[in-house]
């Protein structure tokens, strides 16, 4: 059994620990923010952490109304630009806390007037030393190169940050996330069986929208790094604006499809794919009873979920699929070729 599979199964406990440990610190931080809320939030990250940041952008803007930007590290690392970060909150997100360009963004931002936060799994990391306020993902050491439990831990921390900023987040709903992740684990046998169908897949598209746009990016990344599948990722809107032209019969497309404001857009995409006789696999929950009529196959969580809280339970079956597909292909998902756990970029 791969470490990746073991770590996927550890996520409910990791989420529980993170919530229990960090909620008191978040409550204190909320009081500090109430005195001087930021006018702008900037999120800095790379790789899987950047996908968490992408989710954070949607979450924070939707729930708080504060504009959010994703940092472009090259502005600092290559162009040495001076930014006006006064009244801004800059958040560095890194599993290891040793991403050189993420840390440089955080360091420069602090010098240039920002309030800074670090979100990491490593309390003794460089990121933890650089940030004024540190919030820890309590996932335990992640040994597989492919990040799973640290990704969902980062997503949870971004929910807590939204709460601290006065966003429309209920702590009682966050306390249900470990249980909902556990519910997603029950799909493992069905996903393991389904993955066999795609053993020879070498290309795919993953589609999401809104809060699950980042979920699509993260699923595609997992297939690329563990299965060597060329997995393109799109919002459903962008996909219809051109890239759908690459689809021919039996082309595999995976889609995240909660009920709620994004469903009409996803359904339109699925219907166009159906006309093209593409192979579509939808990840959804019991709240979306219409999904089966629009897709070739459905991976369905057994309970209805509010769209706001779907990104964590939705990524779990996607992680399982990538880990199982890697094994179907005879690959080791723990040791993808040419990459290591900590990647240093400038």
N, C-alpha and C positions, 0 to 999 in steps of 0.2 A: 504494500500500500504506500502511496506517495505521501510525503509530508504535506503537500498542497491539500490533499483530501483531508488529512488529519486537522490541518489548520482551518479549513472551511468549517469543519464540525465544531471547532472551538469557539465560533463566533458568538453564540448566545451568552456563554459565560464571560467572554471578553467584553461584550457590550454591557453586561450587568455590572462588572467590575468598574468599567470606565464611568458609568453613570453614577454609581455609588460614591466613587472617589472624587469625581470632579464637580458634581453638582454643588457642594458647599462652596467651592472656590468660585464657581460661576455666579452664585448668588452674591458673593462679595463683589465680584467684578461688575455685576449689574448695578449695584449701588454707585460704584465709581463712574460708570458710563452715564448714569442718570444726571449727574452733575454737569457733564460736558459731552453730549453725544457727538459722534463724528459726523462730518458733512459728506465724507467719502470713505469707502472701504476698498482696499487693494489687497488681492490675494496672490501670493507668490508660491509657486510649486513647480515640480517637474514630474513626468511619468504618471504613475497611478495617483500620486498626490495631486497632480494637476487636474485629473478627472474629478477628484473630490472637490477641488476648488471650483471647477466648472459647475458642479452641483450647488456649491455654496453661493455662487453668483445668483443663480435662479432663486434659491431659497431666501437669501437675504433681501434681494430686491422685492420679491413677492410678499414677504412677511413684514418687512420693516420700512420699505419705501426709500431706503438709503441707496444711492447709486453705488454700484460695485464694478471694479475693473480687475481684470486679470493682468498681473504684472508681465512685462516683457523684459526678462533679465538682461538681454543684450543691450538695452538702453544704458544699463550701468556697466556691464562687463566689457562691452566692446566700444560703446560711444561715450562713456564717462559723463553722461548727461546729469545736470543738476535739476532736481524736481522740487516743487513746492508741496511738501507733505503736511503743512500746517493744518490742524483740525482733521487730519485723516487718520484712519486706523489701518495699519498694514499688518497682514497676517501671513506668516511663513508656515507652510505645511510640508513636513518631511517625515517619512517613516523613520529614517536613520538619524535625522538631524544633521547630516553631514553633506547635504547637497550644496556644493560650493556657490553656485549662482543664486540659489534661493537665499542662502545666508548673506551673500553680498547685498542683495536687494534689501533684506531686513536691516543690515548694518547701515547702509546708506540712508534708508528711510528714517531710521532713528536719529541720525546725524542731522537730517534735513527737516526735523520737526514733527515726525509722526509718533503716535502711540503705537507700540508694537506688541504683537502676540506671537508666540510660537506654539504650534500643535505638532507633537512628536511622540513617538513610542519610546524614545531614549532619554531618560532624565539627565544623563551626564553628557549629552551631545553638545556640539558647538551651537546649534540653534537654541537649545535651552539656556545657554549662557548669554547669547546675544539679545534675546527678547526680554522686554520689561515684565511681561506676564506669560507664564508657561502653563499650558494645559496638556496633560498627558493622556495618550491612548494607552489604556492598561491591557494591552493584548498579550503581554508576555513576548519572549523572543520569537521572532518570525524567522524560521530557518529556510523555508522554500523561497527561491528567488522571486517567484510570482506572488505578489502581495495580495492577500485576501482579507485576513482579519484586521490588518492595519487600515485597509481601505474603509471598511464599514465602521471602524472606530473613529476615523477622521470624519466621516459623514455624520456620525453621532455628535462629535464635538462641534460641528458646524450648526447642527440643530440647537445645541446648547448656547452657542454664540448668538444665534438669532434670538433666542429667549432672553439673553442678557441685554440685547439691544432693544428690547421691548416688542419683539416680533410676536405674531399671532401663533405662538407655540405653547402647547399645554404640557406640563411636566408629566401628567398622568398618561398622556399619549406616548411620550418618550419611554416611559416605564414599560409600555407594552412591546417595544421593539425587540427586546431579547426573546420574548415569547413568539413574536412573529417570525424572527429568524429561525427559531426552533421549528416552527411550523414548516418553513421552507426546506429544512433538512429532511423532512419526511418524503420529499420528492426524489431523493437520491436514487432509489432503485429504478424508477421509471425513466429518469434522465440517463442513467447508465445504459439502460436498454436502448433508448432512443439514439444515443451517441453512435452506436454501431452502424446506423444507417448512413452516417456521414463520414465514415472512416476514410474515404478517398476524396473528401472535399478539400480543395486547395484554394478556393476563393469564396467569399461571402460578403453580404452587406448586412449591417446592423442599423436599425432605425429606432429612434426615440424622439420624444418631443417634450419641451418644458422641463419639469423636474427630473424626468428620466432621459433627457438628452445626454447627460453625463454617464448614465447607466449604459447607454449604447456605446459610448467611447470606451468605458471600462471593459465591457464584454468583448469588444473587438480587440482591445489590447491583449486580453488574456488569450484569445485564440491566436493572435499573431505571435506572442512570445512563447507559448507552450506547445502550440500545434503547428506553427509555421504556415498558418492559413492567411492568405492575403485578405484581410477583413477591413473593408471600408466602412466608415461610420458617418451617418447623416441624420439631421433632423428630417422628419417626414416632409416638411415644406421644401427644404433644400433638395431633397432627393427627387422631388417631382419637377424641379427646375432644370433638369438636365441629366443627372447621373442615371436616372431610370432607363436611359437609352442603352445602357450596357446589359440590361436584363434580357435573357432569352429563356426558352422553356427549360424547366428544372433548375434554374439559377436559385441558389439558396439565399433567402432573406429572413433575418430574425428581427422581430419587432417587440418592443415593450408597449403594452396596451392596457393601461388602467382605464376604468371608467372615469368620467370627469371631463374637464375642458379640452384635453388633448385627443380624446377618442375620435371625434369626427375627422380630424386630420389624419390620424393613423388608419382609420377605416377607409378613407378615400384612397390612401396609398395601397392598402391591401387589396382593394377592389381592382385598381389598375394592374397590380401584380397578378391578380387572378386572371384577368384578361390575357396577360402575357404567358400564362401557365407556369409561373414561377413556383418554386417550392418555398412556402412561407411557414415559419414557426413563430407563434405568438406566446409571449410570457405575460400572464395576466392573473387575475384572481376571481373569486366567486362573484364579485360585484359586477363583472362584465360578462353578462350572459350572451351578448351578441357576437363575441369574438370568434366562436367556432364557425359561424356562417361565412366569415371573411378569410379564414386561414386554412392552410393544408393540415397543420397540426397545432395543438394548443398545449402548453405547459401551464397548468392552472393551480394557483394556491387555493386551498380549500375554504378560505374565509374571505368575506368582503373586507377590503381595506380602503381607508380614506386615501385619495391620491397623494396628498401631502406626505404621507408616511410610507409610500411604496418603494422608494429607492433601495433601502436596505433589504427587505425581504425579496425584492425582484432580482437583485444581483446575485443572491445566493444560488438559485438554480442555474444561473449563467456561469458562475464559477464552477459548479459541479460539471456542467456540460464541457467546459474547456478541459478540466482535469481528466474527465473520462474519455474525451476525444483524444487527448494526448496518448493515453494508454492504449486506446484502440489503434492508434497509428504506430505503436511500439516506441514512443518517445518518453523521456523522463521529464515530467513537468517541473520538477524541482531544480533541474540544471539545464535551462535553455542554453543553446549554443551562443557563444560570443558575448553573453551579458553576465553581469555579476549583481549581487544584492545591492551594493552601493555604487552608483554611477556618478562620476565627477565630471561636470561640464562647466564651461565658462562662456 
